[in-house]
């Protein structure tokens, strides 16, 4: 079988863009050249990759099944090129960082800017995935590092404590609890509560006594929606303290929850296959940047403003 990388690139581009014309523009080729590459690939594979009509292009069942394999080859080539770049000049490269949208919005923009100031030629790709898929993105080779709640490790990755964050309540400034320095969980009885995901409910219930009745009214599936619901008056959002910048955007007050307090550990996970200069430089930088936030919750630190 004689398959070229250019054929795989054309296959991926047409599949993702849904158009031979758009794929041709992205590859700086003519539509006829892209069409020829696809026909050559189909001939080599022995099955049709796309259903073509005058108005649209769609993947066939075989094409849909084969696409992840082709894109894995392209990703492996991209990683190989990145490693070669690192070995050649020891100052550039690519770091693929898996994290939740909430963390991208609140905790890490300043960290990224500081790192780029030190290593301007290192490119950072942000892999936006749900919290329950962070580590699987490492194992699948889609990311080099991930920042995630403490989870069971595997042979594919190493882990190091990055910071601790305390669970807070986010509520409108008109709420009758907004003047308190802390809010006890029992004070939330009868209040409609908003969760950013179902995993948060499990963590909260496992940490609280059974005699505290709580009304988990909404599961927003992400923190951004949870804050929007709280701002609308739908209820009180349960969230990590590091999310304060997003709470401020919605004019919400963030108050730590107590009785008991619930602190969660966030770790920096690194794929053992990611050994490039750029990945090592980023991991060293971020662990040093967060070194002072391991002894107490990050939002309580007097120097948290350097990150938050």
C-alpha positions as CSV (number, residue, x, y, z in Angstrom):
1,X,0.0,0.0,0.0
2,X,1.5,3.3,-1.1
3,X,-0.2,6.1,1.0
4,X,1.3,9.6,1.3
5,X,1.1,12.1,4.1
6,X,-0.3,14.6,1.6
7,X,-3.2,12.3,1.0
8,X,-3.9,12.0,4.7
9,X,-3.7,15.8,5.0
10,X,-6.3,16.2,2.2
11,X,-8.5,13.6,3.8
12,X,-8.4,15.4,7.2
13,X,-8.9,18.8,5.7
14,X,-12.0,17.8,3.6
15,X,-13.5,15.9,6.5
16,X,-13.1,18.8,9.0
17,X,-14.0,21.6,6.6
18,X,-16.8,19.7,4.7
19,X,-15.7,21.2,1.4
20,X,-13.1,20.4,-1.3
21,X,-12.8,24.1,-2.0
22,X,-12.2,25.1,1.6
23,X,-9.7,22.2,2.0
24,X,-7.9,23.3,-1.1
25,X,-7.5,26.9,0.2
26,X,-6.2,25.6,3.6
27,X,-3.6,23.5,1.8
28,X,-2.7,26.1,-0.8
29,X,-3.7,23.7,-3.6
30,X,-6.4,23.7,-6.3
31,X,-9.7,21.9,-5.8
32,X,-8.7,19.5,-8.6
33,X,-5.5,18.6,-6.8
34,X,-7.3,17.9,-3.6
35,X,-9.9,15.8,-5.4
36,X,-7.1,13.8,-7.1
37,X,-5.4,13.1,-3.7
38,X,-8.7,11.8,-2.3
39,X,-9.3,9.6,-5.3
40,X,-5.8,8.2,-5.1
41,X,-6.3,7.5,-1.3
42,X,-9.6,5.8,-1.9
43,X,-8.0,3.6,-4.6
44,X,-5.3,2.6,-2.2
45,X,-7.7,1.8,0.6
46,X,-10.3,0.1,-1.5
47,X,-13.3,2.0,-0.2
48,X,-15.0,5.3,-0.6
49,X,-14.2,8.0,2.0
50,X,-16.8,10.6,1.1
51,X,-20.4,10.9,-0.3
52,X,-20.3,13.7,-2.7
53,X,-23.3,15.8,-4.0
54,X,-23.5,19.1,-5.8
55,X,-24.1,20.9,-2.5
56,X,-22.2,19.1,0.2
57,X,-19.6,16.5,1.1
58,X,-20.0,14.0,3.9
59,X,-18.0,11.2,5.3
60,X,-19.0,7.7,4.4
61,X,-19.3,5.1,7.2
62,X,-15.9,3.8,6.3
63,X,-14.4,7.3,6.0
64,X,-15.8,8.2,9.5
65,X,-14.2,5.1,11.0
66,X,-10.9,5.6,9.2
67,X,-10.5,9.3,9.9
68,X,-9.1,8.9,13.5
69,X,-6.4,6.6,12.2
70,X,-5.3,9.0,9.5
71,X,-5.3,12.0,11.9
72,X,-3.2,10.0,14.5
73,X,-0.5,9.6,11.8
74,X,-0.6,13.3,11.2
75,X,-0.4,14.1,14.9
76,X,2.6,11.7,15.3
77,X,4.3,13.5,12.5
78,X,3.6,16.9,14.2
79,X,5.1,15.6,17.4
80,X,8.1,14.3,15.6
81,X,8.7,17.6,13.9
82,X,8.3,19.4,17.3
83,X,11.0,17.2,18.8
84,X,13.3,17.8,15.9
85,X,12.8,21.5,16.3
86,X,13.6,21.3,20.0
87,X,16.7,19.3,19.3
88,X,17.9,21.7,16.7
89,X,17.6,25.0,18.5
90,X,16.7,24.2,22.1
91,X,14.4,27.3,22.4
92,X,11.2,26.6,20.4
93,X,8.7,23.9,20.2
94,X,5.1,23.1,21.1
95,X,3.3,22.4,24.4
96,X,-0.3,21.1,24.3
97,X,-2.0,21.8,27.6
98,X,-5.3,20.1,28.5
99,X,-7.5,22.0,30.9
100,X,-11.1,23.0,31.5
101,X,-12.6,26.2,30.0
102,X,-13.0,27.6,33.6
103,X,-9.3,27.3,34.2
104,X,-8.5,28.8,30.9
105,X,-10.7,31.8,31.7
106,X,-9.6,32.4,35.3
107,X,-6.4,31.0,36.5
108,X,-3.9,30.7,33.7
109,X,-3.9,33.7,31.4
110,X,-1.3,35.6,33.4
111,X,0.8,32.4,33.7
112,X,0.8,32.0,29.9
113,X,1.8,35.6,29.4
114,X,4.7,35.3,31.8
115,X,5.9,32.1,30.2
116,X,5.7,33.6,26.7
117,X,7.8,36.5,27.9
118,X,10.5,34.0,28.8
119,X,10.1,31.7,25.9
120,X,8.5,33.7,23.1
121,X,9.2,31.1,20.4
122,X,7.4,28.3,22.3
123,X,3.9,27.7,21.0
124,X,1.1,26.7,23.4
125,X,-1.9,24.9,22.2
126,X,-4.8,24.8,24.7
127,X,-6.7,21.6,24.6
128,X,-10.2,22.4,25.8
129,X,-11.8,19.3,27.3
130,X,-14.3,18.4,30.1
131,X,-12.8,17.7,33.5
132,X,-13.5,13.9,33.2
133,X,-11.5,13.7,29.9
134,X,-8.3,15.5,31.0
135,X,-6.2,12.5,31.7
136,X,-7.6,10.5,28.8
137,X,-6.4,13.2,26.5
138,X,-2.8,12.5,27.8
139,X,-3.1,8.8,27.3
140,X,-4.5,9.3,23.8
141,X,-1.6,11.5,22.9
142,X,-3.8,14.6,22.3
143,X,-2.0,16.7,25.0
144,X,1.4,16.8,26.7
145,X,0.4,18.1,30.1
146,X,-2.9,18.5,31.9
147,X,-4.1,20.3,35.0
148,X,-6.7,18.3,36.8
149,X,-8.2,17.3,40.1
150,X,-6.3,14.6,41.9
151,X,-7.0,11.3,40.1
152,X,-5.5,7.8,39.9
153,X,-2.3,7.9,37.9
154,X,-1.3,5.5,35.2
155,X,2.0,4.3,33.7
156,X,1.6,6.9,31.0
157,X,2.0,9.9,33.1
158,X,3.7,11.6,36.1
159,X,2.0,13.9,38.6
160,X,3.0,16.8,40.9
161,X,0.8,18.8,43.2
162,X,0.2,22.3,41.8
163,X,-2.3,24.0,44.1
164,X,-5.2,23.6,46.5
165,X,-8.6,25.4,46.0
166,X,-11.5,25.6,48.5
167,X,-15.1,25.1,47.5
168,X,-17.1,28.4,47.6
169,X,-20.6,29.7,47.1
170,X,-21.2,32.2,44.3
171,X,-24.3,34.4,44.9
172,X,-25.7,37.8,43.8
173,X,-24.9,40.7,46.0
174,X,-28.7,41.1,46.7
175,X,-28.8,37.6,48.4
176,X,-29.5,37.5,52.1
177,X,-26.3,35.6,52.8
178,X,-24.0,37.9,50.9
179,X,-22.7,39.8,54.0
180,X,-21.2,36.7,55.7
181,X,-17.4,36.0,55.8
182,X,-18.1,32.3,55.5
183,X,-21.3,30.3,54.9
184,X,-21.9,27.0,56.6
185,X,-23.3,24.2,54.5
186,X,-26.3,23.9,56.8
187,X,-27.2,27.5,56.0
188,X,-27.7,26.4,52.4
189,X,-30.6,24.1,53.3
190,X,-33.7,25.2,51.3
191,X,-31.6,27.2,48.9
192,X,-31.6,26.1,45.2
193,X,-28.0,25.1,44.4
194,X,-26.3,25.1,41.0
195,X,-23.6,22.6,40.2
196,X,-21.0,23.0,37.4
197,X,-21.1,19.2,36.8
198,X,-22.3,16.0,38.4
199,X,-18.9,15.1,39.7
200,X,-19.1,18.2,42.0
201,X,-22.3,16.8,43.7
202,X,-20.6,13.5,44.4
203,X,-17.5,15.2,45.9
204,X,-19.7,17.4,48.1
205,X,-22.0,14.7,49.3
206,X,-19.1,12.4,50.2
207,X,-17.6,15.2,52.3
208,X,-20.7,16.2,54.2
209,X,-22.7,14.6,57.0
210,X,-25.9,12.9,55.8
211,X,-28.1,15.1,58.0
212,X,-27.4,18.3,55.9
213,X,-30.3,18.4,53.4
214,X,-29.2,20.2,50.2
215,X,-31.3,21.0,47.1
216,X,-29.1,20.5,44.1
217,X,-31.6,22.0,41.7
218,X,-29.5,22.5,38.6
219,X,-26.6,20.8,36.9
220,X,-25.2,23.3,34.4
221,X,-22.6,20.9,32.9
222,X,-20.0,23.8,33.0
223,X,-19.0,26.6,35.3
224,X,-19.7,29.3,32.8
225,X,-23.4,28.4,32.6
226,X,-23.5,27.9,36.4
227,X,-22.4,31.5,37.0
228,X,-24.8,32.8,34.5
229,X,-27.7,31.0,36.2
230,X,-26.6,32.3,39.6
231,X,-26.4,35.9,38.2
232,X,-30.0,35.5,36.9
233,X,-31.2,34.7,40.5
234,X,-31.8,31.0,39.8
235,X,-29.8,29.9,42.9
236,X,-26.4,29.7,44.5
237,X,-23.5,28.3,42.4
238,X,-21.1,25.8,44.1
239,X,-17.6,26.5,42.6
240,X,-13.9,26.4,43.3
241,X,-12.4,29.6,44.8
242,X,-10.0,30.1,42.0
243,X,-13.0,31.0,39.8
244,X,-13.3,34.4,41.4
245,X,-12.4,36.4,38.2
246,X,-15.4,34.9,36.3
247,X,-17.6,35.5,39.3
248,X,-16.6,39.1,39.2
249,X,-17.6,39.3,35.6
250,X,-21.2,38.3,36.6
251,X,-21.2,40.6,39.7
252,X,-21.3,37.6,42.0
253,X,-19.9,37.4,45.5
254,X,-17.7,34.4,46.2
255,X,-17.8,33.2,49.9
256,X,-16.0,30.2,51.2
257,X,-18.1,27.3,52.5
258,X,-17.4,25.8,55.9
259,X,-18.7,23.2,58.4
260,X,-16.8,21.4,56.9
261,X,-14.5,23.2,54.5
262,X,-13.8,21.2,51.3
263,X,-10.4,21.7,49.8
264,X,-9.5,20.0,46.5
265,X,-6.0,19.3,45.2
266,X,-5.1,20.1,41.6
267,X,-2.1,18.4,40.0
268,X,0.0,18.9,37.0
269,X,0.0,15.7,35.0
270,X,2.6,15.1,32.4
271,X,2.7,12.4,29.7
272,X,5.9,10.4,30.0
273,X,6.1,10.4,26.2
274,X,6.4,14.3,26.3
275,X,10.1,14.9,26.9
276,X,10.8,17.8,24.6
277,X,12.5,21.0,25.7
278,X,9.3,23.1,25.4
279,X,7.3,20.7,27.6
280,X,10.0,20.5,30.2
281,X,10.5,24.3,30.3
282,X,6.7,24.8,30.7
283,X,6.4,22.2,33.5
284,X,9.4,23.7,35.4
285,X,8.0,27.2,35.0
286,X,4.4,26.5,36.2
287,X,5.4,24.3,39.1
288,X,7.8,27.1,40.3
289,X,5.0,29.7,39.7
290,X,2.6,27.8,41.9
291,X,5.0,26.6,44.5
292,X,3.7,29.0,47.1
293,X,0.1,27.8,46.7
294,X,0.5,24.3,48.0
295,X,0.3,24.8,51.7
296,X,-3.1,26.6,51.8
297,X,-6.0,27.3,49.3
298,X,-4.8,29.5,46.5
299,X,-7.6,32.0,47.0
300,X,-6.5,32.6,50.6
301,X,-2.9,33.3,49.8
302,X,-1.7,36.9,50.2
303,X,0.1,36.6,46.9
304,X,-2.7,35.0,45.0
305,X,-3.1,38.2,43.0
306,X,0.0,37.2,41.1
307,X,-2.0,34.5,39.5
308,X,-5.7,35.3,40.0
